Every structure is written in structure tokens, then in C-alpha cells.
């Protein structure tokens, strides 16, 4: 089976779930942010600061191409939230011959999560535990509201994804959510996926009854 690519907003849980899905399958897991930072020798925040978002997106696209080439099969690749922002990247994902899973966490939960992270970083900065530069290096700021970013990206996620994994509003049982994602990945890798996991199907993470059988989020 060709590599499974995971897309979705920052804070949706792509890396957390991707790692679990890969481990369940015995597949290689690739975190694109980590791969990009290793390839460039600097953090994502530093890349944005030095090259701007356009330069960052170009480096991100080159890294995705490299990872798809290096891990064509038996891998789960979790992309950064903004990979869908450029047409070349969407074209690459659309042409990928394997599954592309959109992990969609309710946007209000994403907002709450990211705001809590920002507040924690601000508190650490105020206590001189971390500098502003270190804080930005970990997670570059959007420069616009999370809700606006989601509104722009949602049609792009829909365009490139073959499978849709939803995390319901207020659902924070990440162990149960991860088990459902593992079931999805195992079904995708199976020779014949059941109808519930066929391309285009929407898998909801709400209760075991939603599946035949039926992670702080950080990315």
C-alpha cells in the first residue's frame, strides 16, 4: 500500500494520531515538521522569519516530495497544517496514489487548544523560562485568526483528501480517538477495505457505535 498522508489544521492531532496509526500497522512514521527542520537545520519558526511564508512553503513542498520518494510504501506521513495552502502542494497530494486522510477536529476546540498553548508560552516567557524567539521558533504565528485560516483551508483539505476522520466537538478522550484512528489505518492498509473505510467515507470519532469496531493534539 502506498504511504498514507495525514493532513489537517494545526492542533488537530495529526502527529499524535499518525504515530499511533503507524505503530498499529508496523509502518514508518514521518512528522513533516520534524523532517523539514532536519533538512533545513533550523526550526519552522526560524524558516518563516528568515524566508517569509512563501519561502517556507517552497521548502515544505520540497520536503514533502522528498519524503514521498523516500517512503513510497508502508508509511504514515503527517503534514504541517498549511501544506494545502499552495497549488503545487495540492497538486502533489492530489496526484498521490495512496490515501490522504483529513483529520478534522472541531475548529472551536482547535481555537481553545491553540489559545491555551499561546497563554502557556506567554506565561513561560514572562517568567523568563523561554525567550520570545524560542517561543516563535517552535510555532510561527498565523498573523490572522484561526477561524479565518480554517475557512480558507477547508475546501483545500476537501480537495486533496480521500478519507475524512472527524473529532467531535468537546471530545478529549484521545486514547479512544487514537484507537479509532488505528482501526481506520489498519482498514486502509488491508487488501479490501470495508465500506465504512472506503475512499470518500467520513469516519466520526464520537463513540464505538459509530464503527463496526471501533492524544494531546500537537502539530
Buried (B, 14 or more C-beta within 10 A) or exposed (E): BBBBBBBBBBBBBBBBBBBBBBBBBEBBBBBBBBBBBEBBEBBBBBBBBEBEBEEBBBBBBEBBEEBBEEBEEBBBBBBBBBBBBBEEBBEBBEEBEBBBBBBBBBBEBBBBBBEEBEEEBEEBBEEEEBEEEBBBBEBBEBEEEBEEBBEEBBEBBEEBBBBBBBBBEEBEBBEBBBBBBBBBBBBBBEEEBEEBBEEEBEBBBBEEEBBEEBBEBBB
